[in-house]
Amino acid sequence: MRPYRAFFIGGTPLLINGIPTEAVSARDRGLAYGDGHFTTMLVKQGQVIWWPAHLARLQHACARLGFAELPWDTLATEVAQLAAGQTQAVAKIVLTRGSGGRGYDGAGCNTPTRIVSLAPYPAHYLGWQQNGIAALICQQQLGDAPMLAGLKTLGRLEQVLLKSELAARGGVEGIVLNSRGFLVEGVSANLFWRRGKTVFTPDLSRAGIDGIMRKRVIMMLKQMGIELRVVEAPLESLWQAEEVWLTNTLMGIVPVTSIGDVHYPSPVLIRRLQERLVIEV
């Protein structure tokens, strides 16, 4: 196995279809139509954390979107090559349907494009985990898209605009609702809250991303014997909560200390979940 340093392109480890290059065909459907999906992974001590879950996510999305078969063993080798020697980093896999077809019709696209890259770990997440963050309520809302709900597709323009809104308002993360006024997720994270002995998380059957960390937290809650409800809930549900937190693979479990004038000073369950997570990773 070649060391990851052999694949640095412009300062960033990057492979496209196994080749160290930054060039993608102008006819690639990922560029033309957002016809693809991705996953972002935490690398620690040269290993991709929860690789089987990330692989399952990619395979599920490929099946849902009707992609041609990919060389999964080759992809796993490429990821391992980039991750080797990394103490802590971020690995990302982008898969597109490839080049071909006519207009929206992807018939004849038999060779999906694989893009594997590596980036530094965002160190500020460590502070977020310990100290928590203040979250904003985003003014922009997510549209319902049940055909794609749960998938991490390349069409992220809603999140790009939401991130711009956060920057304009001086926020670091936000709570996002759908067009019907129900809670969905954070801008780049899944959402949980606790009231009494019950934990709640939004129903993602119409919009949102079913994150790897979301699945892990749901599993941990089950192991701890804590009731979880997947719900369609209005914003007011958060005003009645005792704890609120956000999750994704990179940030882990991050306490929300306040939303506007509402404060959440006692992250008791959050700390228990964080302790269990440390053991896992």
PyMOL commands that set and color helices and strands:
alter all, ss='L'
color gray80, all
select helices_A, chain A and resi 4-7+29-33+51-65+72-83+124-131+157-169+212-223+236-239+268-280
alter helices_A, ss='H'
color red, helices_A
select strands_A, chain A and resi 8-9+12-16+36-44+47-48+88-96+113-120+133-137+174-177+183-186+190-195+198-202+227-231+243-248+252-259+262-263
alter strands_A, ss='S'
color yellow, strands_A
deselect
rebuild
show_as cartoon
